[in-house]
Amino acid sequence: MSSFSTLQQVPKVLGFLTLVTIPPSLLQHYYATTTMSSHKQAIDETALPSSVQTTMDMYVDAALPGDIIMFKRSCHKCASSPLAALACYAQQSPTSRDKFDHFGILVPGPEKYSNPMILEATPSSGIRVMDLADRLKYSRSHTISLLPLNVPGERRDLNAKVGVGQRDTPANASRQRLIEQVREDFEQDLAMTAKNQVATSKRINYNNMHSTLSFFGGLFSNYIPASRTTKDLLYKGPLHPQSMVVLESLNKAGALGRQQNIAAGGVQEVIRKGDCNSLVNTNEGDEGHIEMRPGW
């Protein structure tokens, strides 16, 4: 009898939770959408002299396809939907303020010498490709960092280049041509996987499921105290959908390691569980550890 009485209370509890959570969610969404409009208007109305270089300009100038853009979002400013805001909070670690919660990978632009574009998963547009300058200009994230990714042998630090007398030797010229060919092949693969991911997103209407996947993935990754085996039994979806897009791109472009420290599933399990934070703070014992191929 007591068990039956307890079950009878479940709808009441759910109804109470719904009444408690819906009004704050609607208020947050109203605040986020109204402040987003004013933010965009202020940005568009701000005209800087062409001689002034902003932080955004420096990011765009330094970036190359394959680099990873990492965001630490301000979840209360998430304007896509109330569920997207909840998913944002779920993806943020409660124990570490240093972790990023959203990621995008840079892919080649539409023209040969155009600036790179950013490929990312979003709740409003699904998996999309967007101009990097516009993405950074309108972002309201708390922190944005650029993680450069060099192809094997590539040196992007100008101070690390060999001297003029050594640069013109046949051996150095041959090595440079090889590095440039690797870079070219890598960028072609990135462009192809970006095109395929965007097409797949549209076909399956990924924008309708992104927030749900992010919410439950973050919940199981950051808040549910259970073993890896138990979590795998309870939830088969991606733990970090934002990281999944980046890792799928790196895998298709040949940069992701083939020998992973995961017993079953291989590289696909790395893509499902991988957390791009581990590219900055590598710890092979952590779930979500990502292993790059040697030389990357």
C-alpha positions in Angstrom: 0.0 0.0 0.0 2.8 2.4 0.9 4.5 1.7 -2.5 1.3 2.4 -4.3 0.9 5.7 -2.4 4.5 6.6 -3.3 3.7 6.0 -7.0 0.7 8.2 -6.7 2.9 11.1 -5.5 5.2 10.9 -8.6 2.9 13.0 -10.9 2.5 15.6 -8.2 6.2 15.8 -7.7 6.8 16.1 -11.5 4.1 18.8 -11.7 5.6 20.7 -8.9 9.1 20.6 -10.5 7.6 21.7 -13.8 5.9 24.7 -12.2 9.1 25.6 -10.3 11.5 25.3 -13.3 9.4 26.7 -16.2 9.1 30.3 -15.0 12.8 30.9 -14.4 13.6 29.2 -17.7 11.2 31.5 -19.6 12.6 34.5 -17.9 16.2 33.4 -18.7 15.2 32.9 -22.4 13.5 36.3 -22.5 16.6 38.0 -21.0 19.0 36.1 -23.4 17.1 36.9 -26.5 16.5 40.6 -25.7 20.1 41.2 -24.7 21.4 39.3 -27.8 19.5 41.7 -30.1 21.0 44.7 -28.3 24.4 43.1 -28.4 24.3 42.5 -32.1 23.0 46.1 -32.7 25.8 47.6 -30.7 28.4 45.5 -32.5 27.0 46.5 -35.9 26.9 50.2 -35.0 30.5 50.2 -33.8 32.9 51.2 -36.5 36.6 51.1 -35.8 39.4 52.6 -38.0 41.0 50.2 -40.4 44.3 50.7 -38.7 43.0 49.3 -35.4 43.6 45.6 -34.9 41.2 43.9 -32.5 41.7 40.6 -30.6 39.3 39.0 -33.1 41.5 40.2 -36.0 44.5 38.6 -34.4 42.7 35.3 -33.9 41.6 35.3 -37.6 45.1 36.2 -38.8 46.8 33.5 -36.8 44.3 30.7 -37.5 44.7 27.9 -39.9 42.4 25.0 -40.9 42.6 22.3 -38.3 43.0 24.7 -35.4 40.4 24.3 -32.6 38.4 27.2 -31.1 37.5 26.6 -27.5 34.7 28.5 -25.7 33.8 28.9 -22.1 30.2 30.0 -22.5 28.0 32.3 -20.4 25.0 30.0 -20.1 22.6 32.6 -18.8 23.1 34.4 -22.1 22.2 31.3 -24.2 19.4 32.5 -26.5 18.6 29.4 -28.5 16.1 27.8 -26.1 15.6 27.1 -22.4 16.7 23.5 -23.0 19.9 24.8 -24.7 20.7 26.8 -21.6 20.2 23.8 -19.4 22.4 21.8 -21.7 25.1 24.5 -21.5 25.0 24.3 -17.7 25.2 20.4 -17.8 28.3 20.5 -20.1 30.1 22.8 -17.6 32.1 20.9 -15.0 31.0 21.6 -11.4 34.5 20.8 -10.1 36.7 22.7 -12.6 36.3 26.3 -13.7 39.1 25.9 -16.2 37.3 23.6 -18.5 35.8 24.7 -21.8 32.3 23.5 -22.7 32.0 24.3 -26.5 34.4 23.6 -29.4 34.7 24.2 -33.1 37.3 23.2 -35.6 38.5 25.5 -38.4 38.0 24.3 -42.0 39.1 25.9 -45.3 37.1 28.9 -46.6 35.2 28.8 -49.9 38.1 30.5 -51.8 41.8 29.6 -51.9 43.0 32.5 -49.9 39.9 33.3 -47.8 39.9 33.2 -44.1 39.1 29.8 -42.4 35.5 29.0 -41.4 34.4 27.4 -38.1 32.6 24.0 -38.1 30.6 23.4 -34.9 27.4 21.9 -33.5 24.7 24.3 -32.4 21.2 23.9 -31.0 19.7 26.4 -33.5 21.3 25.4 -36.8 22.6 21.9 -36.2 26.1 21.3 -37.5 27.1 24.4 -39.5 30.0 26.2 -41.1 30.2 29.9 -40.3 32.6 32.7 -41.1 35.2 32.8 -38.2 35.3 36.6 -37.9 31.5 36.8 -37.6 31.4 33.9 -35.1 33.9 35.6 -32.8 32.5 39.1 -33.3 29.0 38.2 -32.1 30.0 35.7 -29.4 29.1 36.4 -25.8 31.2 33.6 -24.4 33.2 34.3 -21.2 36.4 33.0 -22.6 37.6 32.1 -26.1 40.9 30.4 -26.8 42.7 29.2 -30.0 44.4 25.8 -29.9 46.8 25.6 -32.9 47.2 22.2 -34.6 50.4 21.7 -36.7 50.7 19.0 -39.3 53.8 16.8 -38.8 57.0 18.9 -39.3 55.2 22.2 -39.5 56.6 25.1 -37.5 54.3 28.2 -37.2 56.6 30.1 -34.8 58.5 32.5 -36.9 61.3 32.6 -34.4 61.8 28.8 -34.8 62.5 28.9 -38.5 65.9 27.9 -39.8 68.4 30.6 -40.8 68.4 32.1 -44.3 71.6 30.3 -45.2 70.1 27.0 -44.3 66.6 27.6 -45.8 67.7 27.4 -49.4 69.4 24.0 -49.2 67.9 21.2 -51.4 67.2 19.1 -48.3 65.3 21.9 -46.6 63.4 22.8 -49.8 62.4 19.1 -50.2 61.3 18.8 -46.6 59.2 22.1 -46.9 57.5 20.8 -50.1 56.6 17.6 -48.2 55.1 19.5 -45.3 53.1 21.7 -47.6 51.7 18.7 -49.4 50.7 17.1 -46.0 49.0 20.4 -45.1 47.2 20.6 -48.5 45.9 17.0 -48.2 44.8 17.6 -44.6 42.9 20.7 -45.5 41.2 19.0 -48.4 40.1 16.2 -46.1 38.8 18.8 -43.6 36.7 20.5 -46.2 35.2 17.2 -47.4 34.3 16.0 -43.9 32.8 19.5 -43.1 30.6 19.2 -46.2 29.5 15.7 -45.2 28.7 16.6 -41.6 26.6 19.6 -42.5 24.7 17.5 -45.1 24.1 14.7 -42.5 23.0 17.3 -39.9 20.3 18.6 -42.3 19.2 15.2 -43.3 18.6 13.9 -39.8 17.5 17.4 -38.4 20.3 17.3 -35.9 19.3 20.8 -34.6 16.3 19.2 -33.0 18.4 16.7 -30.9 21.6 18.6 -30.1 20.4 20.2 -26.9 18.9 16.9 -25.6 22.2 15.1 -26.4 24.2 17.8 -24.8 22.0 17.8 -21.7 22.1 14.1 -21.0 25.7 13.8 -22.1 26.8 16.5 -19.7 24.6 15.0 -17.0 26.2 11.5 -17.3 29.7 13.0 -17.7 29.7 15.6 -15.0 27.0 14.9 -12.4 26.1 11.2 -12.2 28.5 9.4 -9.8 28.7 6.0 -11.5 31.3 3.7 -13.0 32.1 3.9 -16.7 30.5 0.5 -17.2 27.2 1.6 -15.6 27.2 4.9 -17.5 27.7 2.9 -20.8 24.7 0.7 -19.9 22.5 3.6 -19.1 23.5 6.0 -21.9 24.8 5.2 -25.4 24.8 8.8 -26.8 27.8 11.2 -27.1 29.0 12.7 -23.8 30.2 15.9 -25.5 28.4 16.5 -28.8 30.5 19.7 -29.3 33.7 17.7 -29.1 32.3 14.9 -31.3 32.1 17.2 -34.4 35.8 18.2 -33.9 36.9 14.6 -33.3 35.0 13.3 -36.3 36.7 15.9 -38.4 40.2 15.1 -37.1 39.6 11.4 -37.6 38.4 11.7 -41.2 41.4 14.0 -41.9 43.8 11.4 -40.4 45.0 13.3 -37.4 43.3 11.2 -34.6 45.4 8.4 -33.1 44.5 4.8 -34.1 45.7 3.1 -30.9 43.4 4.4 -28.2 43.4 3.6 -24.5 39.8 2.3 -24.7 39.1 -1.4 -24.4 36.2 -1.7 -26.8 34.9 0.3 -29.7 38.3 1.8 -30.8 38.3 5.3 -32.4 34.4 5.5 -32.5 34.2 5.2 -28.8 36.8 8.0 -28.5 34.6 10.2 -30.8 31.6 9.3 -28.6 33.3 10.0 -25.3 36.1 12.3 -26.2 36.4 15.7 -24.5 38.5 18.3 -26.3 39.7 19.6 -23.0 42.1 16.7 -22.9 43.9 18.2 -25.9 45.1 20.9 -23.5 45.4 18.9 -20.2 46.4 15.4 -21.2 45.7 12.7 -18.7 45.5 9.2 -20.1 43.7 7.9 -17.1 40.7 10.2 -17.7 37.6 9.2 -19.5 37.4 11.3 -22.7 41.2 11.2 -23.2 42.1 11.9 -26.9 45.2 10.5 -28.5 46.6 12.2 -31.6 48.8 10.5 -34.2 52.5 10.8 -33.6 53.8 14.2 -35.0 50.5 16.1 -34.6 
